[in-house]
């Protein structure tokens, strides 16, 4: 094998470390982070607008100051498991709050970071329509 170096520590590869070194040293990473913050804020605001439009009076939520999630807590008890099943049939997935607390909390966690804003808006409308039946 001669000059070939083999990674034996199961850590990050030498290539990925070199790429990160170049990215961090170039100043491009700072630009990337600035653009990412702008995009995440726009996605958060889109989610908040959709919540205001579809869940006002049936749930509460807070404007997050960081992170990628909004906790939506329903004002009345709803069968989260049934809502989850109906949403899944409509290609809408959410995380029930009891996944994080291990107790029934009548809440769900909505992620606004990954879905396209128009898809999230549509999904929240579907969720609201399903929830309104309970």
Secondary structure, DSSP 8 states (H G I E B T S, - for coil): -TT-----S-S--HHHHHHHHHHHHHSHHHHHHHHHHHHHHHHHHHHHHHHHHHHBTTEE----SSSSEEEEEESS---HHHHHHHHHHTT---EETHHHHSS--SEEEEE-SSS-HHHHHHHHHHHHHHHHT-
